Amino acid sequence: MPISLDKTDRKILELIQSDASLSASEIAERVNLSQPPCWRRIKRLEEAGFIDRRVGMLNRKQLGLNVVIYTEVKLTANGRQAVGEFEEKIRSFPEVTECYVMMGRTDFLLRIVTRDVETYEEFFRKHLSQLPGVQDINSSVALSEVKYTTELPLGLVQ
């Protein structure tokens, strides 16, 4: 049976997605609960699948990963039969940080993070262009980052 989210649950999720390092007692204080019921709510939210995982966000530029490239991939008609194989291979590339199946003129949209354009070209030549069933690849380099967040718009959740 799906659980419904109340205002306190949404606030807990908001706090966790903005800072996963917060302890249950810190969260409890911010949502005006004592620690035990807050901890139980967090556990319930995890068990229900609302909290997928907690991670630390790294600064890609500080690490020298200065280039973000968005790549559209179109498969051949025969390549569509091997979608699973394509997806499995894409999952194995650490440079690909996001991959979406698309509706429209392309089949996949990839977000690729790399050091520089030369490193992307090497990845393109050795890996991406060698995947079976690929008909067309169109890449765009992001010049600057206007907004980047992993926080979901919880105000839209009912």
C-alpha positions in Angstrom: 0.0 0.0 0.0 1.5 3.3 -1.0 2.1 5.8 1.7 1.0 9.4 1.5 3.4 12.2 2.3 2.4 14.9 4.8 4.0 18.3 5.3 6.6 16.9 7.7 7.6 14.1 5.4 8.1 16.6 2.6 10.2 18.8 4.8 12.3 15.8 5.9 12.9 14.9 2.2 13.7 18.5 1.4 16.3 18.6 4.1 17.9 15.3 3.1 18.1 16.2 -0.5 19.8 19.5 0.3 22.2 18.0 2.8 22.5 14.3 3.1 25.0 14.6 6.0 22.4 15.8 8.4 21.8 13.5 11.4 18.3 12.3 12.4 18.5 14.6 15.4 19.4 17.6 13.3 16.5 16.9 11.0 14.2 16.3 13.9 15.1 19.7 15.4 14.4 21.4 12.0 11.0 19.8 11.6 9.9 20.1 15.2 9.9 16.4 16.1 11.8 14.5 18.7 14.6 12.3 17.4 12.9 8.8 17.6 9.7 9.6 15.6 11.8 11.5 13.1 14.2 8.6 12.7 11.1 6.3 12.2 9.8 8.6 9.5 13.1 8.6 7.7 13.2 4.8 7.8 9.7 4.6 6.5 10.6 7.0 3.7 13.6 4.9 2.8 11.7 1.6 2.9 8.9 3.1 0.7 11.5 4.1 -1.9 11.3 7.9 -1.5 14.9 8.0 -0.5 16.9 6.2 -3.1 20.4 6.8 -1.7 22.4 9.4 0.1 25.5 10.7 -1.6 28.1 13.5 -1.4 28.2 16.0 -4.2 31.7 16.5 -5.6 32.9 19.7 -7.3 33.7 18.5 -10.8 35.7 21.7 -11.7 37.8 21.3 -8.6 38.6 17.8 -9.8 39.6 19.0 -13.2 36.5 17.8 -15.0 35.8 21.0 -16.8 33.7 19.9 -19.8 30.0 18.8 -19.9 28.8 17.5 -23.2 25.3 16.6 -24.2 25.2 13.9 -26.8 22.2 12.7 -28.8 22.5 9.2 -30.2 20.3 7.7 -32.9 20.4 4.0 -33.5 19.9 2.3 -36.8 16.7 0.3 -37.4 18.7 -2.9 -36.7 20.3 -1.2 -33.7 16.9 -0.8 -32.0 16.9 -4.5 -31.6 20.1 -4.2 -29.5 18.8 -1.4 -27.2 19.5 -3.5 -24.1 23.1 -4.1 -25.2 23.6 -0.4 -25.9 22.2 0.6 -22.5 24.4 -2.0 -20.8 27.5 -0.6 -22.5 26.6 3.0 -21.8 26.2 2.1 -18.1 29.8 0.9 -18.0 31.3 4.3 -19.1 32.0 6.5 -16.0 32.1 9.5 -18.3 28.4 9.1 -19.0 26.7 10.6 -15.9 23.2 10.5 -17.2 21.5 8.6 -20.0 17.8 8.9 -21.1 15.7 7.1 -23.7 14.1 9.8 -25.8 11.0 10.1 -27.8 11.5 12.1 -31.0 14.2 12.3 -33.5 16.9 10.8 -31.3 16.9 7.6 -29.3 19.2 8.5 -26.4 20.4 11.7 -24.7 23.7 11.4 -22.8 25.3 13.8 -20.3 29.1 13.2 -20.5 31.6 14.8 -18.1 35.3 14.9 -19.1 38.5 16.9 -18.6 38.5 18.7 -21.9 37.4 18.5 -25.5 40.4 16.4 -26.4 39.5 13.8 -23.8 35.9 13.7 -25.1 37.2 13.2 -28.6 39.2 10.2 -27.4 36.1 8.8 -25.6 34.1 9.4 -28.8 36.6 7.7 -31.1 37.4 4.7 -28.8 34.0 4.0 -27.3 30.9 6.0 -28.3 31.3 5.7 -32.1 32.3 2.0 -31.8 29.0 0.9 -30.2 27.0 -1.4 -32.4 23.8 -0.1 -34.0 24.8 3.6 -33.7 23.7 5.5 -36.8 24.2 9.1 -35.7 25.9 11.0 -32.9 25.3 14.8 -32.3 27.3 16.4 -29.5 27.0 19.9 -27.9 29.5 21.3 -25.5 28.0 23.3 -22.6 29.8 26.6 -22.4 28.8 27.6 -18.9 26.5 26.3 -16.1 23.6 28.5 -15.3 21.8 26.1 -13.0 22.7 22.7 -11.7 20.8 20.9 -9.0 19.9 17.4 -8.0 17.1 18.7 -5.7 13.6 17.7 -6.9 10.8 20.3 -6.8 9.0 18.9 -3.8 6.5 21.7 -3.8 4.9 19.9 -6.7 4.4 16.7 -4.6 0.9 16.2 -3.3 
